[in-house]
C-alpha cells in the first residue's frame, strides 16, 4: 500500500504540472539509428544489423510560493539491437532483438526556500524499466519491473544558478523500497511471488549543468551516493548491502543542425550487491531531436 501511495503522489505531481499555470517547462525527444546490410552473396562473415535508441528528457519547475519551490523531472530511454544470424544450413535469419537501453526515472523535489545557508527539501523518486527479461528463459517476461521507490528529506544548497550554468547539492535521510513483481519461485512450476526489500540510510546528490550557446553544447552531470544503515533482509544477506551505492551520470549533447544532434551518455555505477567491481555504460548517438516545449 505504501508504494502505491508514493506512486500516486508522483503521478498527481506530474499531472498537476501539465495542467497548472506559471510553470517553466522543457521537454525533448531524440531518436538515433544505425543500420548495416549485406547481400546474400557477400564474401565475408559480416551480417546485417539495426540498432536504434530513443530518449526523452523533461522537467517542469515553479516557485509555488515565496518559500516553496518544486521541480519534477522525467527521463525515458529505450533501445534495441536487431542482429542477423546464420542457421546450421547457412541460411540467414533475423534473431529476436536484444535490449540495449531501458530506463524510466521520475523524480519530484520540493524545496523550502528560506534564504538561509541551506534549504530543507522533500523528494520522491520512482525508477524502473519498460521490459524485464531477467527471467525470459523460463517464459516470465515482465513490464515495469523491477521498481524502486525512494523518499528523502534533508537540506539542499545551490552554489551556482545562472541561465547557462547550475550547481546544487543535497544531503538527507532516504528510505527505499525495491520491488521485484511476479517473480518465479525457485524449484516450482507456475508459482510466483512479489519480493519487496526495504532499506534506509543517507543520501547525497549533486547536480551540475553547463550550456554553451555558441556551439549549442550542453553538459549535465549527476552524482548520487546512498549509504544504507539498515536493510529489511539483512539476516538473509551478506555484508555487501552495507557498501555505498554510487551512480554517476554524464551527458554531453550538441545540436549540429536544425534537428540533427549528437550525444554521448556515460554512466559509472557501483552497487556491491550487484557486482563487486565498477560498472559503466556508454552510448554514443547521432540522430534526430525535437524540442516539444
N, C-alpha and C positions, 0 to 999 in steps of 0.2 A: 504493500500500500504506500509506503514511504516514497519509493522510487516513482510511483505513478503521480504522486503529488508534485514531486520535483519536475517531472516531465511536463505536467500540466502548467506549472508556473513558467517554464521556459517557453512553451508554445504560446501561452497567453501574452507573454512579453513580446514575442516575435509578432503576433497578430496586432498587438497594440501599437507597435512601431509602424506597421504598414497603414494603419487607419488614423493615427494621430497627426495633428498639425505641428509644425515647428521643428520637425526632426531633420537632421542632416543625414542624407542617405548617400551610400555609394555601393554599387554592385557591378561586377563584371563577369563575363563568361568567356572561356577560351577553349579552343579545340586544336589539338596537334595530331598530325597524321604522317606516318612513314610507311611506304609500300615498296616491295620489290617483286618482280615477276620474271620467270624464265620459261622458255619454250620447252616442250616435252623432249626435244632432241638436243637440248643444251649439253655441250661437252663439259661436264663437271659435276660436282656433288652439291652445288648450291640449290636451294629450294626457295620457293616464294614465301613471302610473309607480309602481314599487315599489322601495324601497331598503331593504336590510337589512344589518346589521352584527353579527357575533358576535365575542366577545372573551373570553379566559381568561388569568388570571394565577395562577401557582402558585409556591410555593417551599417548601423544607424545609431546616432547618439543625440542626446538632447540635455540641456541644462533644465531639468524639470522644475526646480525652484532655485532660489538663491543658494541654498545649502545642499542641493541634491542633484547629482549628475548620473545619467545612465548611458551605457554603451553596450549594445548587443551585436555580436558578430556571428556569422555563419560561413563555414568553409566546407565545400563539397569537392570531391575529386574521385574519378573513376577512370580506369584504363585497362585495355586488354591487348594481348598479342595473339594473332592467328597465324599458326605455322603450318606449312605444307610438309607432309611426311611421305615416306615410301614404304609400301607394304612388302610382304615376303615375295610377292611376284614381280616386284619392281614398279608397280603402278603407284602413281602419286595421288594423295588424297589430303583433304583439309582436316586437321585434328580439331578437337574442341578447343576453344580459346582459353588461354591462361590469363588469369587476373594479374595485372602488374601494379595497379594502384587502386586503393579503396579507402575512402575516409569521409566521415561525417563528424563535424565538430561545431557544436552550438554552445555559445557562452554569453552570459549576461553579467555585467559588473555594475553595481550601484555604489557610487562614491558619495560620501558626505563631505562636501567642500566647505570646510570650516576656516579656511585661510590660516591654518596652523602649519607647523613644521611638517606634520604628516596628517593625512586624512583617513578616517575609518572607511572601510568598504565591506560589502557583502557580495558574494558571487555564486553563481550556479553554472554548472557545465555538464554537457552530455556528449560523450564520444562513442562512436560506433562505426560500422561499415555496412555497405549495402548488401554484400553477399559474404557468407561464411562457408568456405569449402573445407574446413578443417576435418570434417567427418564425411566428406564426399565419398570416400572409398566404401563406406557402408550404407550409402544412399541417404545420408542425412544432411542435405544442404539446407542452410537456413538463411533468412534475411534479417537485417538489422540485428546482428549478433556478432560478438558479444557487445554489451552496453556497459559503459562506466559513467556513473553519476558522481560529481564532485561538488560539495558545498564548502565554502570557505568564508572566513571573516578575519579581518585584521586591519593593518594600516598600509597606506599607499603613499607614494611620493612621486611627483612629477618634476623631473630635473630639467627637461628641455621641452618647450611647447611653442613651435613655430609652424608656419604654413608648410614648410618643406622638410621639417625635421622634428622628431619627437623622441623622448626617452623617459620611461617611467618604470617604477618597480613597486612590488607589493609583497608583504610578508604577513602570514597569518596562520591560523589553525584550519586544517582541512579534514573533511571526512569523505570517504569514497565508498561506493557500492559497486562491486564488479559482478555483473550478471552473465551467466552462460545459460541461455534458454534452450529448452528442448534438447538437452544433451543426452546422447545414448548412454545407458547404464552398462558398464563393462560386464562381459560374460553373460549377457541376457539377449533376448530376441524381442524386438519391438517394445522395449521399455525405455522410457525417457524421464528425465528429471530436470528441474531448474536449479542451478547451483548459484548461490549468492555468497560472496565474501565481502566482509566489511573491514575497513581499516581506517586509521586516522593518524594524524601527525602534523608536521609543519610543512608549509608550502611557501616557496619563494619563486616569484615570476618577474622577469624583467623583459621589457619590450622596447625595441628601437626601430625607427624608420627614417629613411633619408631619401629625398627626391631631388633630382637634378633636371630642371625643366628644359634646359637647352638640349640635352641628349635624350629626353623622355625616359630617363633611367630611374628606377625605384628599387631600393633595397629595404627589406624588412627582416627583422630577426627577433626571435622569441626564445628565451631560455627559461625552462621550467624545472624546478628541483622539488621533489617531495621526499621527506624523511618520515617514514612510518614509525610510530611509537607503540602501536598495538595492532593486532590482526585477529579477527574472529576465529581463524582456523590455525592459530599458532601452534596448537598441540599436534596438528597433523602435518605441519611443515617443518623444514629445516630452518636454519637461521638466515637464509637468503632474503627473506622478506624484510629484514632489519636494515638492509643496504639501501642507500638513497637511490631513487629513480630520477634519472636525468634525461631530458629531451631538449634538444637544441635545433630549432627550425630556422632555416635561412632561405630567402627567396630573392633572387636578382632578376628583374624583368625590364624590358625596354620595348618601346613601340618603334619598329623600323619604318613602317609606312602607315597609311590610314588605319588599316585593320590587321596588319601583319605584325606579330610580336614574337619575341624570343624570350625564353625564360629558363632559369636554372634554379632548381629546387634541391637543396641539400639538407638532410636531416641526420643528426647524430643522436643515438639513443643508447641508454644503459639502464636495463632493468634486470637485475641479477636473477630474479625468479624465472625470466625467460631464457637468458643466456649470460654466462659469466664474463663474456667479452663485449666490448663496444660494438654496436651495430650501426650501420649507416645506409642511407638510401639517397640516390642521386638521380634526378630526372632532368634531362636537357631537351627542350622542345622548341620547335619553330612552327607556328600555326596562326590561326585567326583568333582575334579577340574583339569583343564588343562591350562597351560600357553601357549597361542597361539604364542606369540613372545615377 
